[in-house]
């Protein structure tokens, strides 16, 4: 069982009426030097991201240049199904001497086999559901959680760390012309 000391979040929910309100919550812990936009428009503009990062290539993704503890994958050119994911930056896991477990999602264990970090996916209804059913809210989310022991090891490795939280709120019928507002906050971590 993983004890959540702190986590990273990518949660999206929408209220299912004819005009579609959407709220996307983004949260990550990273080095204070992470180059970052103050107005993220999507998960791909908030988290370190490359269109060619695929879950099947994890943890062997090497072209990660941003000093983030997590990375976001949502490869382009996929014909069917969602392929979005959030996971520990594999460079961090490898530097700490951890390895990816054979079971679980992006699950990292130490040399003794103890769970250190893992990704958790959850879903509450189909996020892309359309009207006429107008009284439902649907959501899905990726969380990357770390044990207290893992948090200590990560802090020893990385030094100065901040937490960035952002919210993107959109409303409208046309997904290409939504009215959007964003907010972002940066704080010291722990």
Order of alpha helices (4+ residues) and beta strands (2+ residues): beta-beta-alpha-beta-beta-alpha-beta-beta-beta-beta-alpha-beta-beta
